Amino acid sequence: MDRLSNTVRPYAWGSTTAIPELLGIAPTGEPQAEMWMGAHPGAPSRVTRDHVERPLSEVIAADPVHELGAAAVDKFGPRLPFLLKILAAGAPLSLQVHPNLAQAKEGYAAEESAGVPIDAPHRNYKDANHKPELICALTPFEGLCGFRPPLEAADVLAGLDVDSLKPYVDLLHAHPEEAALREVLTAVLSADPNEMAVTVTEAAYACEELGGHYAPYAAVAHHFPGDPGVIAAMLLNHVQLQPGEALFLGAGVPHAYIEGLGVEIMANSDNVLRCGLTPKHVDVPELLRVVRFEAGDPGVLRPEASPEGEEVYETPIGEFRLSRYVLAPGAAPRDLTTRTPQILLCTAGTVRAGELALSPGQSAFVPAGEKAEVSGVGTVFRATVMA
């Protein structure tokens, strides 16, 4: 197996301390938002083979069947189908949704046909893949995920006692669930920007005054004053994960992370449609085509333990499979050998993976079929595929 050298992405919303604390290094004072582990072309991990450091993407491309296994290549093509991250949110991320596979293929083909440059700020589809994702909390983690029931959302908005929000409250009471949520989100994102900025300012002031369950929206508004996404956020479930708990985010589910440190895994895609809390492009018609206007419980995941000690976060897609092992003192080594590629990530203690010693934040790539045994005292996450 190969020790991974990984890139940390300095997005503005990143925590300045969480990733350095995990790695046991001094903070730089700059935001450190995500550490990427995998073969994504934007920042592939690097491995050293024959005394030469090379991008993992290049290693895989040279012999995909050997590195990924025939089953994974047959199912997902000659590339690692997932990207593993450590994500550290010090401020809210943009409110966003991801397309399903058919929507991604259609949207990508349409923009390619129209000649929209791949790096154009108004481009929606960077590739033809979907982007389901899973976030597992390492610290208390706060986010927004999926729509509240319309009547509950109406109560949240009504509680602010802001006159300009009352038409949205009426809409949430007057229509069936899907129509109510669609009409209100459409109205919020299509409103006159100056009028909406006034509404958001009044709502933010009310959130600060009321506190309690309104406090997260006051915090969001502090980072994005006047942004219609502040009102859109109030339509969503507020979720607080404890360490070890996770959220699965499928296609069309609006979501945003607010604060916390977690392990994130996703299908290898850059397709994001934004709903707000961002200065970037918001394509309202395309967004409304992709969003699933379904209310319900966000579905906090807790791992299912196997007799072998593997705790699995079950999801309905095949591009990734995330699990963890909590290794206790004196426990026998765990054999993780499998016919699919793996990334092993230590998040606590000291773990030995094969001949590699991994401390928190360190990771290793295991080619398909290669012997993989872990031991020590600590926690190791295992990322692989279902093939």
Secondary structure, 3 states (H helix, E strand, C coil): CEECECEEECCCCEECCHHHHHHCCCCCCCCECEEEEECCCCCCCEEEECCEEEEHHHHHHHCHHHHHCHHHHHHHCCCCCEEEEEEEECCCCCEEECCCHHHHHHHHHHHHHCCCCCCCCCCCCCCCCCCCEEEEECCCEEEEEEECCHHHHHHHHHCCCCHHHHHHHHHHHHCCHHHHHHHHHHHHHHCCHHHHHHHHHHHHHHHHHHCHHHHHHHHHHHHCCCCCHHHHHCCEEEEEECCCCEEEECCCCCEEEEEEEEEEEEECCCCCEEEECCCCCCCHHHHHHHCCCCECCCCCECCEECCCCCEEECCCCCCCEEEEEEECCCCCCEECCCCCCEEEEEEEEEEEECCEEECCCCEEEECCCCCCEEEEEEEEEEEECCC
